[in-house]
Amino acid sequence: MHTWQDIVLAIGAVIFCLALIPSITGEDKPAVWTSVLTGSVLAVFTAVYVSLSLWYAALTTGLSAVLWAVLAFQKVSKK
């Protein structure tokens, strides 16, 4: 049984993931430090959600953290 908070947080994280698709597929990338810091904070949030047994939120926020890491990698490898 998942709480409504888990579902709301997961839906928000999915929306953030969808919002990153144009950045991942496009030419313009955010600054490396923006991507690294955002991905790092989201990874910490993922650990917090796991500790609270908010599994949907943990999964979707973890995915968002990975997408920010992809953006950082794309920016670094583009140079």
N, C-alpha and C positions, 0 to 999 in steps of 0.2 A: 504494500500500500504506500503510495507516494502522497506527500502532502501537497496542498495547493501551492505552497511557496516553492516547492521543488519544480513544479510544472511552470509556474510563472517565470522563475529564473531561467529555466531551460528554454522557454520560448524567446525570452530576451536575448539569450546567447545565440540562438539560431538566427535571429534577425541580425545580430552583429556579424555572424559568419557570412550571411548572405550579402551584407553590405561590403564585406571585404573582397568579394569576387571581382568587381571591376578593377580594384588595385592589383590583385594577383594576376589577372589576365592582361591588364593594360601596361603601357610603357612607363607611366609615372608611378614612382614608388615613394612611400614616406621615408623620412630620415631614418637611418639605421638605429640611432638611439631611441627614437620614438617606438620603433618596432620591437627592439630588445626590451625596453622597459615595460611596454604594454604587455608583451608576451610573458614576461617574468611575473608581473603582478597577477595576470590571469592564471598562471601556473600556481601561485600561492592561493588564489581564490579556489582553484580546483581542489587543492589539498584540504582547505577548510570545508568545502562542500562534502568531500569524502568523509571527513571526521564527523560531520553532522548527518551522514547517511542520506544526503541529497544526491542520489545517483544520477538522475537525469541532468541536473544542473552541473554536476561534476563532469559528466561525459561531454556535454555541449560546450562548457567553458574550457575544458581541456582541448577540444577541437579548435576553439577560437584562439587559444594560446599557440597551438601548432601553426595555425594560419598566419599569425603574426611572426612566428619564427621563419616561416616560408618567405614572408615579405622581407625580413631582415636578410636572409640568405640571397634573395633575388637582388637586393640593393647592393650587397657586398660583391656578388659575382658579376654584376653589371659593369663595375668600374674597370 
